[in-house]
């Protein structure tokens, strides 16, 4: 009788760090119960393309970009109402979106922090103003060329994208401490 060995896939680096080191450190620093420590819930990556109603190629480029950088197939977003001044009808495709959870979420955040952010020109740190009232954080990219997964030809049609990091936290300051532990370099606050 032979014994079968289950192959263990290793968890993403940031996820391992969170569960073994960061979570315990934050519980001590924030003086909270280990179950009240802030944690990542999801990351959504969005591309808004108002011009897409006139140029269908833009939607294809955005879909390809999101699929390559996230590893998931994006979903088209549609307009909810008609706006005559923008020549927009209800139901028109105006963007693409991907929601990441679990291991893919941690892998994507790790790539953004350690590969994409250092590739910015004149980068002085992530903004301290991009938190909402619940502690969620948003990062905007002017074009997709900073992602190494994309070739030069794939970045010929430039478009921006938005990364929203949703965090379960009691306090926006706690969410910021979690992101600092993950390695996001925030701008130094002026006194």
C-alpha positions in Angstrom: 0.0 0.0 0.0 1.5 3.3 -1.1 0.9 6.6 0.7 -0.1 9.6 -1.4 1.4 12.8 -0.4 -0.6 16.0 -0.9 1.3 18.7 -2.7 1.3 21.8 -0.6 1.1 25.1 -2.5 2.8 27.8 -0.7 0.7 30.8 0.4 1.6 34.2 -0.9 4.4 36.0 0.8 2.3 38.9 2.2 -0.4 36.5 3.5 2.2 34.5 5.4 3.7 37.6 6.8 0.3 38.9 7.9 -0.7 35.6 9.6 2.6 35.0 11.4 4.1 38.4 12.1 2.1 41.5 11.2 -1.1 40.5 12.9 0.6 39.9 16.2 2.6 43.1 16.0 -0.5 45.2 15.2 -2.4 43.7 18.1 0.3 44.9 20.5 0.9 48.3 18.8 -2.8 49.1 18.5 -3.7 47.6 21.9 -6.6 45.6 20.5 -7.6 41.9 20.6 -6.0 39.8 17.9 -9.5 39.4 16.3 -9.9 43.2 16.0 -6.7 43.6 14.0 -7.4 45.2 10.6 -7.3 42.8 7.7 -7.7 42.9 3.9 -11.1 42.0 2.6 -10.8 42.6 -1.2 -9.0 44.6 -3.8 -11.0 46.0 -6.8 -9.3 47.2 -9.9 -11.4 49.4 -12.2 -10.9 51.1 -15.6 -13.4 53.8 -16.5 -13.6 54.5 -20.2 -16.1 57.2 -21.1 -14.8 57.2 -24.7 -15.5 53.5 -25.0 -19.0 54.1 -26.4 -17.4 55.6 -29.5 -14.3 53.3 -29.7 -14.8 49.6 -29.0 -11.1 49.0 -29.3 -10.6 50.8 -25.9 -12.8 48.2 -24.2 -10.7 45.4 -25.7 -7.5 47.0 -24.6 -8.8 47.6 -21.0 -10.0 44.0 -20.8 -6.6 42.7 -22.0 -4.8 44.9 -19.5 -6.9 43.9 -16.5 -6.7 40.2 -17.4 -2.9 40.3 -17.6 -2.2 42.3 -14.5 -4.8 40.5 -12.2 -5.0 37.0 -13.6 -8.8 37.2 -13.7 -11.3 37.9 -16.5 -12.7 41.4 -16.0 -16.4 42.2 -16.0 -17.8 45.1 -18.1 -19.4 47.9 -16.2 -22.5 49.7 -17.7 -24.0 53.1 -17.2 -27.0 53.1 -14.9 -28.7 56.1 -16.4 -28.9 58.1 -19.6 -27.1 61.5 -19.7 -27.8 63.5 -22.9 -24.9 66.0 -22.5 -22.4 63.1 -22.5 -24.3 61.2 -25.3 -24.6 58.3 -22.9 -27.5 55.8 -22.9 -28.5 53.5 -20.0 -26.8 50.1 -20.4 -23.8 51.4 -22.5 -20.5 49.7 -21.6 -18.3 52.3 -20.0 -15.5 50.4 -18.2 -14.1 47.2 -16.8 -13.7 45.9 -13.3 -12.1 43.0 -11.4 -12.5 42.0 -7.8 -9.6 40.1 -6.2 -9.9 38.0 -3.0 -7.8 35.4 -1.2 -4.4 34.5 -2.5 -4.7 36.5 -5.8 -5.4 39.6 -3.7 -2.2 39.3 -1.6 -0.1 38.5 -4.7 -1.5 41.5 -6.6 -0.8 43.8 -3.6 2.7 42.4 -3.2 3.4 43.2 -6.9 2.0 46.7 -6.7 4.1 47.6 -3.6 7.4 46.0 -4.6 7.4 46.2 -8.4 5.0 48.8 -9.7 5.4 51.6 -7.1 9.2 51.8 -7.5 8.7 52.2 -11.3 6.9 55.5 -10.9 8.8 58.6 -12.0 9.3 61.2 -9.3 7.6 59.0 -6.7 7.7 60.6 -3.3 5.4 58.2 -1.5 1.8 57.1 -1.5 -0.7 59.8 -0.6 -2.0 60.1 2.9 -5.2 61.6 1.7 -6.5 58.6 -0.2 -8.3 57.0 2.7 -12.1 57.1 3.0 -14.0 57.2 6.3 -13.9 53.5 6.8 -10.2 53.1 6.2 -10.3 51.8 2.6 -7.4 53.0 0.4 -7.4 54.1 -3.3 -4.4 54.3 -5.6 -4.8 55.8 -9.1 -2.5 55.1 -12.1 -2.4 57.5 -15.0 -1.4 54.8 -17.4 -0.9 51.0 -17.4 2.7 51.0 -18.6 4.1 50.7 -15.0 2.9 47.1 -14.9 5.7 44.7 -16.1 3.2 42.1 -17.3 2.3 44.3 -20.3 4.4 44.6 -23.4 5.2 47.9 -25.2 2.5 47.1 -27.9 -0.1 46.5 -25.2 0.5 49.9 -23.7 0.3 51.8 -27.0 -3.3 52.8 -26.2 -2.9 54.4 -22.8 -5.6 54.4 -20.2 -5.7 54.9 -16.4 -6.9 52.5 -13.7 -8.0 52.7 -10.1 -7.0 50.2 -7.4 -9.3 50.2 -4.3 -8.0 48.3 -1.2 -10.9 47.4 1.1 -9.9 46.9 4.7 -11.8 45.6 7.7 -10.8 48.1 10.4 -12.5 49.9 13.3 -10.5 53.1 12.6 -8.9 54.6 9.4 -5.6 55.0 11.4 -5.5 51.3 12.0 -6.0 50.6 8.3 -3.0 52.9 7.6 -0.9 51.0 10.1 -1.7 47.7 8.3 -0.7 49.1 4.9 2.6 50.5 6.4 3.3 47.0 7.8 2.7 45.6 4.3 5.3 48.0 3.0 3.4 50.8 1.3 5.7 53.9 1.5 3.6 56.8 2.5 4.6 60.5 2.0 6.2 62.1 5.1 3.6 64.4 6.7 4.6 68.1 6.8 4.6 69.7 10.2 
